[in-house]
Amino acid sequence: MMKLGKTTGTALFMGALLVALSGCQKQEGPVEQAGKEVDKAMESTGQQIEKAGDAIKDAATADKK
């Protein structure tokens, strides 16, 4: 009987801890959202530059043939 009480108590404690921690999640503000948008834009720009470099390399290779 004592083991059941400890198990139940532990489960309740873990549940309360989980609820408390989930309430502490950091909400993103406008600066964080803007930063994510800048990151996406930079990634897209990097991909476009890489494509342009590949196109230049392909053009240079075709001229040598």
C-alpha positions as CSV (number, residue, x, y, z in Angstrom):
1,M,0.0,0.0,0.0
2,M,2.9,2.4,0.8
3,K,4.4,1.7,-2.6
4,L,1.2,2.8,-4.4
5,G,1.2,6.1,-2.4
6,K,4.8,6.8,-3.4
7,T,4.1,6.0,-7.0
8,T,1.0,8.2,-7.1
9,G,2.9,11.0,-5.3
10,T,5.8,10.8,-7.7
11,A,3.4,10.8,-10.7
12,L,1.6,13.9,-9.4
13,F,4.9,15.7,-8.7
14,M,6.1,15.0,-12.2
15,G,2.9,16.1,-13.7
16,A,3.0,19.4,-11.7
17,L,6.6,19.9,-12.7
18,L,5.7,19.4,-16.4
19,V,2.8,21.9,-16.2
20,A,5.1,24.4,-14.4
21,L,7.8,24.1,-17.0
22,S,5.4,24.4,-20.0
23,G,4.1,27.6,-18.5
24,C,7.6,29.1,-18.6
25,Q,8.1,28.8,-22.4
26,K,9.5,32.0,-23.8
27,Q,7.1,33.8,-26.2
28,E,8.7,35.2,-29.3
29,G,8.6,39.0,-29.5
30,P,8.7,41.1,-32.7
31,V,12.5,41.3,-32.7
32,E,12.8,37.5,-32.6
33,Q,10.3,37.1,-35.4
34,A,12.1,39.8,-37.5
35,G,15.4,38.0,-36.9
36,K,13.9,34.7,-38.2
37,E,12.7,36.5,-41.3
38,V,16.1,38.0,-41.9
39,D,17.6,34.5,-41.5
40,K,15.2,33.1,-44.1
41,A,16.0,36.0,-46.5
42,M,19.8,35.5,-46.1
43,E,19.4,31.8,-46.7
44,S,17.4,32.4,-49.8
45,T,20.0,35.0,-51.0
46,G,22.8,32.5,-50.4
47,Q,21.0,29.8,-52.5
48,Q,20.5,32.3,-55.3
49,I,24.2,33.3,-55.3
50,E,25.2,29.6,-55.3
51,K,22.9,29.0,-58.3
52,A,24.5,32.0,-60.1
53,G,28.0,30.7,-59.4
54,D,27.0,27.3,-60.8
55,A,25.6,29.0,-63.9
56,I,28.8,31.0,-64.4
57,K,30.9,27.9,-63.9
58,D,28.8,26.0,-66.4
59,A,29.1,28.8,-68.9
60,A,32.9,28.9,-68.5
61,T,33.1,25.2,-69.0
62,A,31.0,25.4,-72.1
63,D,33.2,28.1,-73.6
64,K,36.3,25.9,-73.2
65,K,34.8,23.1,-75.2
